[in-house]
Amino acid sequence: MRHNNFKLIDRLIYSNGVAKISFTLDEFQSPEAFSNEITFFLLHIAKIWFNPKEFRYIILHVELYNNKTLVETTFNYGLSNDIAKFKQIFKELKAYASRDKNFIIKVWFNEEDLG
């Protein structure tokens, strides 16, 4: 599987415990490509922040912004349905967003999520 994620990872900005990238939906050929790339990106962040053995305890909070539109979700490494969740997010974004507009994804976690 070919990933564009290196392009996304190259754009990664860390600031005050938040990882942030920006992108357009045009960078992804399909909902599957979107979910695969974003999932890979979140795994990359988690490997930097956490011990991989702790993944099942980690919930990353994800916000996607497009102009004034905000879609919020959580990414839990213990759940196999998260790829399906990102496909649904792609469909929601596509429904009310121009594909060429810039999106920002912000990812963070709270200490209490580690419980």
Phi and psi in degrees as a GROMACS rama.xvg file:
@    title "Ramachandran Plot"
@    xaxis  label "Phi"
@    yaxis  label "Psi"
@TYPE xy
-87.7856  131.536  ARG-2
-111.752  143.434  HIS-3
-92.5068  2.4985  ASN-4
-59.5244  -25.5333  ASN-5
-64.1213  -33.6143  PHE-6
-64.284  -43.0014  LYS-7
-65.7828  -45.3849  LEU-8
-62.6559  -36.5494  ILE-9
-62.0828  -25.877  ASP-10
-91.6607  2.13646  ARG-11
-64.4468  131.885  LEU-12
-121.474  126.47  ILE-13
-103.104  133.601  TYR-14
-156.453  122.442  SER-15
50.0377  46.1018  ASN-16
76.7405  11.5959  GLY-17
-119.445  131.183  VAL-18
-98.5774  135.188  ALA-19
-140.201  138.381  LYS-20
-137.195  163.195  ILE-21
-126.549  152.255  SER-22
-163.272  170.117  PHE-23
-116.993  155.736  THR-24
-66.0533  -22.808  LEU-25
-62.2107  -18.488  ASP-26
-73.2773  -11.7575  GLU-27
-116.755  133.598  PHE-28
-78.3675  -22.252  GLN-29
-160.016  167.586  SER-30
-57.3814  -36.564  PRO-31
-64.4375  -42.725  GLU-32
-63.8597  -41.7047  ALA-33
-59.6146  -50.5732  PHE-34
-64.5463  -39.1745  SER-35
-64.1058  -45.3572  ASN-36
-67.3607  -44.194  GLU-37
-68.4805  -39.3268  ILE-38
-62.0164  -44.62  THR-39
-60.7041  -41.7277  PHE-40
-61.608  -44.9633  PHE-41
-65.6846  -37.8179  LEU-42
-63.1785  -39.6688  LEU-43
-60.2781  -45.3118  HIS-44
-62.0468  -45.4878  ILE-45
-62.7577  -36.3795  ALA-46
-65.9703  -30.8625  LYS-47
-73.8153  -41.7504  ILE-48
-85.5668  -30.9098  TRP-49
-132.531  161.243  PHE-50
-72.7828  126.975  ASN-51
-53.5955  -28.4763  PRO-52
-67.4247  -17.5532  LYS-53
-92.8572  1.27139  GLU-54
-52.6217  -38.4846  PHE-55
-66.0136  -14.9997  ARG-56
-98.2809  -5.1587  TYR-57
-96.4103  130.012  ILE-58
-117.756  116.543  ILE-59
-93.7475  136.667  LEU-60
-92.2908  128.902  HIS-61
-121.559  130.207  VAL-62
-122.905  135.008  GLU-63
-117.289  125.923  LEU-64
-111.132  140.117  TYR-65
-142.316  106.101  ASN-66
55.6186  -114.636  ASN-67
-99.9525  3.17289  LYS-68
-82.7903  134.964  THR-69
-129.426  126.805  LEU-70
-117.785  124.617  VAL-71
-114.05  143.857  GLU-72
-154.456  174.699  THR-73
-123.835  151.938  THR-74
-120.457  110.146  PHE-75
-110.729  120.583  ASN-76
-67.7913  -13.913  TYR-77
-84.9831  -4.54785  GLY-78
-109.499  126.106  LEU-79
-81.3263  -11.5328  SER-80
-88.5318  7.84659  ASN-81
-67.443  -29.6121  ASP-82
-64.1688  -41.3007  ILE-83
-61.1934  -37.0583  ALA-84
-61.5599  -42.5385  LYS-85
-69.6239  -32.0661  PHE-86
-62.3151  -40.9173  LYS-87
-66.0459  -40.7859  GLN-88
-60.1976  -43.48  ILE-89
-57.4563  -45.3873  PHE-90
-63.2731  -40.4701  LYS-91
-63.9086  -45.3704  GLU-92
-63.2375  -43.5586  LEU-93
-63.2943  -31.6994  LYS-94
-66.2558  -33.4294  ALA-95
-131.303  22.7227  TYR-96
-133.571  145.492  ALA-97
-76.1945  131.005  SER-98
-64.3529  -24.9595  ARG-99
-89.3958  -2.58793  ASP-100
-78.1143  151.744  LYS-101
-77.8917  135.429  ASN-102
-107.591  153.314  PHE-103
-123.843  131.394  ILE-104
-112.159  127.656  ILE-105
-115.503  133.458  LYS-106
-128.096  132.788  VAL-107
-153.443  173.366  TRP-108
-140.334  158.902  PHE-109
-109.215  145.744  ASN-110
-56.701  -35.9169  GLU-111
-66.57  -17.0236  GLU-112
-66.7779  -18.0817  ASP-113
-76.6768  -10.8894  LEU-114
